[in-house]
Amino acid sequence: ERAERCAMLDQPVIAPVDVLLQTAEGDEGLDGLPIGFLTDFENPNVKKNLELVDKSARFVNSVPPTTNAAGLAQGYVCRPYRSEAQRLRAIFTWVAEKVGWEEDFEFGDPENGGELLDTRRVIHSRRGCSEEIATLVAEMCSSVGIHCEIVRGYLKKPGEALDLAIEGFNGAAGSGRGNHFWNAVVVDGEYRILDASLSGPTHPRRGEFSSVAGQAAESWYFLARPMEVCYTHVPLVPEQQHIIPPISPDVLLALPCACPPFFRYGLQMQDFDTSLLSLENLELAQVTIAAEEGTELVAEVEAKGFVKDADGEFFVESGEGVKKRALAQPEWKSGAKRFVVKGCVPGDEGEAVLKIYAGKKGLM
């Protein structure tokens, strides 16, 4: 009934998770075909090895003032390593933790009053926007023989309203709504995604995506699978998704905003479609999530607070959020654990965000 109502109101009804899983054959390999067997970079032995790489990369502090991206990678950051994964991890950790984030800047032709992108300035000032950081990563990777692309796209913010009318996708002219840059690299014959900008501790939005504390980088954005990172990162050019075949940008924009814990704990959305986002009167939003045995979920609904103005006629935003606990009910079906999450909009608010948190059983 809700889907029919949305169709009558010209609101598109998409089941993005089902479309993604049914349409996509897999992540893209170097030969342009879907990968049959993925390399497991989450293997405990591999993770221990990469943690040692992190420690070494953090000791690289002072470099000569004339050092460029190639000299930094070859002479300092990647010097002791032979494998692609180790070199990539050293580059990722150094850039994410040593280069601070700053506001995006439009670069252009100096003859037209623009400014050229100079990665040497980024290395020595230790600051850069997402485009500069992605360019620095690409130049460092190229200097050590690793294929790396710079991807421009749209980074979805957790809790933002669904908007399918975003210009600039499918390689259309104009800048569109591209608001972020990241990298696609080839490692062991597979395309993987690096986002050194968002994973850095100085990025203002990192806290919305990750719970990693301190100055450490969020390691999930190191060699993330294209099929997983597409829940939040939508490239403007479909070929840069590195999913076989490329998925419609409308489907990717309609996917729920899933952050690293969603994939770390092996969660899966079931029977999700965009009609769940349009509620009337006292309707409940109900979401079903399949989970592993040792995982727990908690949920809350957050809305912007409103107060009456002096005349008592209007409501103005108070700046304080209103939070209300949502129900996250575990159940077992056919031997598999799943959670049914139910939430409603608190008070008289027009819209709200359903936030779902995952963690190990007993630690939530």
C-alpha positions in Angstrom: 0.0 0.0 0.0 2.8 2.4 0.8 4.5 1.7 -2.5 1.3 2.3 -4.4 0.8 5.6 -2.5 4.3 6.7 -3.4 3.7 5.8 -7.1 0.6 8.0 -7.0 2.6 10.9 -5.6 5.3 10.5 -8.3 7.8 9.4 -5.8 10.1 6.7 -7.2 10.0 3.3 -5.5 13.3 1.4 -5.8 14.5 -1.7 -4.0 18.2 -0.7 -4.3 19.7 -3.5 -2.2 17.9 -6.2 -4.2 18.7 -4.5 -7.6 22.4 -4.2 -6.6 22.7 -7.9 -5.5 20.7 -9.2 -8.5 22.3 -7.1 -11.2 26.0 -7.0 -10.2 28.1 -10.0 -11.1 30.9 -8.9 -8.8 33.8 -6.5 -8.4 35.9 -5.7 -11.5 39.2 -7.4 -12.1 42.2 -6.1 -14.1 40.9 -7.9 -17.1 37.5 -6.2 -17.0 35.7 -9.3 -15.8 34.1 -10.0 -12.5 36.4 -11.5 -9.9 35.7 -15.1 -8.9 37.8 -15.4 -5.7 38.5 -12.2 -3.7 41.7 -11.7 -1.9 41.1 -11.6 1.9 42.8 -8.5 3.3 41.0 -9.0 6.6 42.9 -12.2 7.3 44.5 -11.9 10.8 48.0 -12.6 9.6 47.7 -10.0 6.8 46.2 -7.5 9.3 49.2 -8.0 11.7 51.6 -7.4 8.9 49.8 -4.2 7.8 49.8 -2.9 11.4 53.6 -3.1 11.4 53.6 -1.1 8.2 51.4 1.5 9.9 53.9 1.9 12.7 56.8 2.4 10.3 54.8 4.9 8.2 54.1 7.0 11.3 57.8 7.5 11.9 58.2 9.3 8.6 58.0 12.9 9.7 60.6 15.3 8.3 61.3 15.3 4.6 63.6 17.8 2.6 61.7 20.9 1.3 62.3 19.9 -2.4 60.7 16.5 -2.0 57.9 15.7 -4.5 55.3 12.8 -4.4 57.6 10.3 -6.2 60.6 11.1 -4.0 58.4 10.8 -0.9 57.1 7.4 -1.9 60.3 5.9 -3.2 62.8 7.3 -0.7 60.8 7.4 2.5 57.3 5.9 2.8 57.5 2.7 0.6 61.3 2.1 0.6 61.4 -1.1 2.8 58.4 -2.8 1.1 58.1 -5.2 -1.8 54.5 -6.2 -2.0 51.8 -4.0 -3.4 49.6 -4.3 -0.4 52.4 -3.1 1.9 53.3 -0.2 -0.3 49.6 0.9 -0.6 49.1 0.6 3.2 52.2 2.8 3.9 50.9 5.4 1.4 47.4 5.3 2.8 48.5 5.6 6.5 51.0 8.4 5.8 48.6 10.5 3.8 45.5 9.9 6.0 47.3 10.6 9.3 49.9 13.2 8.3 47.9 15.4 5.8 45.2 17.4 7.4 41.8 18.1 5.7 40.8 21.5 4.4 37.9 22.9 2.5 37.5 21.9 -1.2 39.0 24.2 -3.7 38.3 24.5 -7.4 41.6 24.3 -9.4 41.9 25.6 -13.0 44.2 27.0 -15.7 46.5 29.8 -14.4 46.0 31.6 -17.7 42.4 32.0 -16.8 43.1 33.1 -13.2 43.0 29.6 -11.8 45.5 27.8 -9.6 47.3 24.6 -10.5 47.1 21.7 -8.1 50.6 21.2 -6.6 51.2 18.1 -4.5 54.5 19.5 -3.2 52.6 22.2 -1.4 50.4 19.5 0.1 53.5 17.5 1.3 55.1 20.4 3.0 52.1 22.3 4.4 50.6 18.9 5.5 47.1 20.2 4.5 44.9 19.5 1.4 41.4 19.2 0.2 40.0 15.8 -0.9 41.1 16.4 -4.6 44.7 17.3 -3.5 44.8 14.2 -1.2 43.5 11.9 -3.9 46.0 13.4 -6.4 48.9 12.9 -3.9 47.9 9.3 -3.4 47.7 8.7 -7.2 51.2 10.2 -7.8 52.8 8.2 -5.0 51.2 5.0 -6.2 52.3 5.6 -9.8 55.9 6.2 -8.7 56.0 2.7 -7.1 54.4 1.0 -10.1 50.8 0.7 -8.8 47.9 1.6 -11.1 45.7 4.2 -9.4 42.8 6.4 -10.6 41.3 9.6 -9.2 37.6 9.2 -8.8 35.2 12.2 -8.5 31.8 11.5 -7.1 29.2 12.2 -4.5 29.7 11.3 -0.9 26.4 10.6 0.8 26.0 12.0 4.3 24.4 9.7 6.9 20.9 11.0 7.5 20.5 13.2 4.4 17.2 13.1 2.5 17.0 10.9 -0.7 17.6 13.1 -3.8 17.6 11.4 -7.2 17.7 14.7 -9.1 21.4 15.1 -8.9 23.0 16.5 -12.1 26.4 15.5 -13.5 26.2 11.7 -13.4 26.8 9.4 -16.4 29.7 11.7 -17.4 27.5 14.6 -18.2 29.0 18.0 -18.8 29.4 20.3 -15.8 30.6 19.6 -12.3 27.2 18.3 -11.1 27.1 17.5 -7.4 30.5 15.9 -7.1 31.5 16.8 -3.6 34.4 14.4 -2.9 37.4 12.7 -4.4 38.9 9.2 -3.7 41.1 6.6 -5.4 40.6 3.3 -7.2 43.7 1.1 -7.2 44.6 -2.3 -8.7 46.1 -4.8 -6.2 46.6 -8.5 -6.9 44.6 -8.1 -10.1 41.6 -6.6 -8.3 40.1 -3.1 -8.3 39.8 -1.8 -4.7 38.9 1.6 -3.2 41.1 3.9 -1.1 39.7 7.0 0.7 42.6 8.6 2.5 40.7 11.9 2.9 37.6 10.6 4.7 39.6 8.1 6.8 41.8 10.9 8.2 41.3 12.1 11.8 40.9 15.8 10.7 38.0 15.2 8.2 34.9 16.9 9.8 32.5 14.1 8.7 34.6 11.2 9.8 32.8 10.9 13.1 29.5 10.3 11.2 31.0 7.3 9.4 33.5 5.9 11.9 33.9 5.3 15.6 37.7 5.1 15.4 39.1 7.3 18.1 42.4 9.3 18.3 44.7 10.1 15.4 44.5 6.7 13.7 43.1 6.3 10.2 39.9 4.4 9.6 41.3 1.2 8.1 38.1 0.0 6.5 38.6 2.6 3.7 41.9 0.9 2.8 41.2 -1.5 -0.1 37.4 -1.5 0.4 35.4 -3.6 -2.0 33.6 -1.5 -4.8 30.4 -3.5 -4.0 30.5 -2.3 -0.4 31.9 1.2 -0.7 29.2 2.1 -3.3 26.6 2.5 -0.4 28.2 5.9 0.4 30.6 6.7 -2.5 28.8 7.2 -5.9 31.2 8.0 -8.8 30.0 10.6 -11.4 31.3 8.3 -14.2 29.7 4.8 -13.9 32.8 3.1 -15.3 34.7 4.2 -12.2 32.4 2.2 -10.0 34.4 -0.9 -10.9 31.3 -3.1 -10.5 30.4 -5.5 -13.3 28.1 -4.4 -14.9 28.0 -0.7 -13.8 24.9 0.1 -11.6 22.5 3.0 -12.3 23.4 6.0 -10.2 19.8 6.2 -9.1 20.1 2.8 -7.5 23.3 3.7 -5.7 21.9 7.0 -4.4 18.8 5.1 -3.1 20.9 2.6 -1.1 20.8 3.1 2.6 23.8 4.9 4.0 25.8 2.0 5.4 29.0 2.8 7.3 32.0 0.5 8.1 30.4 -1.4 11.0 27.6 -2.6 8.7 30.2 -4.6 6.7 32.5 -5.5 9.6 29.7 -7.3 11.4 28.3 -9.0 8.2 24.9 -7.3 8.3 22.4 -7.5 5.4 19.3 -5.4 4.7 16.2 -7.4 3.8 13.2 -6.3 1.9 14.3 -2.6 1.8 12.8 -0.2 -0.6 12.5 3.6 -0.8 8.8 3.6 0.1 9.9 3.0 3.7 11.1 6.6 3.7 7.6 8.1 3.2 5.4 7.7 6.3 2.0 9.2 7.0 0.3 9.8 10.3 1.4 7.2 12.9 3.0 4.8 10.5 6.1 3.0 11.7 9.3 2.6 9.8 10.2 -1.1 9.9 13.6 -2.4 8.7 14.8 -6.0 8.8 18.5 -6.7 9.1 20.1 -10.1 9.0 23.0 -10.4 11.5 25.5 -12.9 12.7 25.1 -14.7 16.0 27.4 -12.6 18.2 26.1 -9.2 17.0 23.7 -6.8 18.7 21.9 -3.8 17.3 20.5 -0.7 19.0 18.6 2.0 17.2 17.3 5.5 17.8 15.3 8.2 15.9 16.7 11.7 15.7 14.8 14.8 14.6 15.5 18.5 14.6 13.9 20.3 17.5 11.4 23.1 16.9 10.0 25.8 19.3 7.3 28.4 19.0 8.4 31.9 18.2 7.4 35.0 20.2 4.0 35.3 18.3 3.2 31.7 18.9 2.3 31.3 15.2 5.5 29.8 13.7 7.8 27.0 14.6 11.5 27.8 14.2 14.4 25.4 14.5 15.8 25.4 18.0 19.2 23.8 17.0 18.7 21.0 19.5 18.0 17.5 18.3 15.2 15.4 19.7 16.1 11.7 20.2 13.8 8.8 20.7 14.7 5.2 21.3 13.6 2.8 18.5 12.9 -0.9 18.9 15.6 -3.4 17.7 14.0 -6.8 18.3 16.1 -9.9 17.6 14.5 -13.0 16.3 15.5 -16.3 14.7 14.1 -17.5 11.4 15.1 -20.7 9.7 18.1 -20.9 11.9 19.4 -17.4 11.0 19.4 -14.4 13.4 17.9 -11.2 12.3 16.7 -7.9 13.9 13.4 -6.1 13.2 14.0 -2.4 13.8 10.9 -0.2 14.3 10.8 3.5 14.7 8.5 6.5 14.4 9.0 10.2 14.0 9.0 11.9 17.5 6.4 14.6 18.2 5.2 16.9 15.4 8.5 16.8 13.4 8.2 16.5 9.6 11.3 14.3 9.1 13.7 12.3 11.2 16.7 10.0 10.8 16.7 6.4 11.9 20.2 5.6 13.2 21.2 1.9 13.8 24.3 1.0 15.7 26.0 -2.5 15.6 28.5 -4.1 18.0 29.6 -7.3 19.6 27.2 -9.0 21.9 27.6 -7.8 25.5 29.6 -4.6 24.6 26.8 -2.4 23.3 
